[in-house]
Amino acid sequence: MEESSPSSSPNRSTTPTPPTLPVNEDQVATFRSFFQTYNRISEYCFRTCVWDFGTPSLRAREERCLNRCTSHYLQMTKEIGHVFAEGQTNLMLGGAAAPPVVEPVLGSETTSVA
């Protein structure tokens, strides 16, 4: 009887494995941040805008609400990013200017300073 070698075994895959790409931690962090933002938008706007589960599709008012909600949320996220970037630039340049006040857009939450 002839003994088969491990390389000629019918159970072994001969498909080469693709090379692994180096992990860029900045890209991973950006990707994670994007999906966290996406999940927050989805959850918040769904809870705020979808009222009727009796139909298989969105009603016109729900769709309008979702469009407004996502637009406002994205605009606020963009504004916060700009404020953060400006603050980082000021810190790097040695300035200690107070950050600008950003008014909340989403929801009816208000904050009061006593």
N, C-alpha and C positions, 0 to 999 in steps of 0.2 A: 504494500500500500504506500502510496506517495503522500508525504506530509506537505500540507500547503503552508506557504510562508504568510506572515501577517499582512504583507502588502498585497497579496493576491486573494485575500479573503473576500467572499462575496458580500459580507456584512459591512465592510468598511467603505466609507464614502471617499470617492476620489475627487470630489468637488473642492477646489482650493478655497480657503477662507479669505474673504476680502481683507485688505490691510486695514488696521484700525487707525482712525484719525486721531491726532492729539486733541485732548480736551482743552478748550479755551474757556477758562473759568468766567471771563467777562461775558462770553456768549451764553453760557449756561445761566448766569445771573440775569441777563437781559431776557432770555427766553422764559425763565421762571417768573420774572416780574410781569412780562406781557400776559402770561396765563393767569396770574393772580388778578391783574386788572380786569381781564376778560371775565373771569369768574365772578368778581365783585359786581361788575356791570350787569351780568346776566341775572344774578341773584336779586340785586336791588330792584332792577327794572321789572323783573318778573313779579316780585312781591307787590310792587307799586302799581303795575298797570294791567295785569291779567286778572279779571274779575269773574269771568263767566267760563265755566268748564263744561257747559252743556252743548257746545258746538265743537266740531273737529278743527275749525279754523278760527283765527283771530277776528274779532269784530273791528269795524273801522275805528272806533274810538280807542280800542286797546292798541291797535297798530299806531295810531297817531301818538298816543301816550308813550309807547315804546320808542318811537323815533325821537320824540322830544327828550325823553329820559336819557337815552344813549348819547345823544348829541350834547346835552348838558354835562353828563358825566365825563365824556371825552374832553370837552372844553375845560372843565375844572381840572382834570388830570394834567392837561397840557399847561394850564396856568400855574399849577403847583410846581411842575417841572421847571418852568421858566423862573419862578421865584427861587427855587432851590439852586438853580444854576447861577443866578445873580448873586445869591448869598455866598456860594462857594467861590465865585470870582472875587467878591469883596474880601473874603477871608484870605484868599491867596495873595491879593494885592496889599494886604495889611489893613484894610479898612474895617471898621466895626460899625457900619451903618445898620440901623434897625431895619429888619425885613418889612416889606410892605404888607399891609393888612389885606387879606383875601376874604371876601364875603362868601359864605356858603351858598351854593346854588341849588343843590338837591334837597328834597324833602322840606319839611317845615320846621326843622330843628333850628333853634336860634340859641346863640350863646350870649350871656350877659356878663359883663365884667363889673364886679361889685367894688 
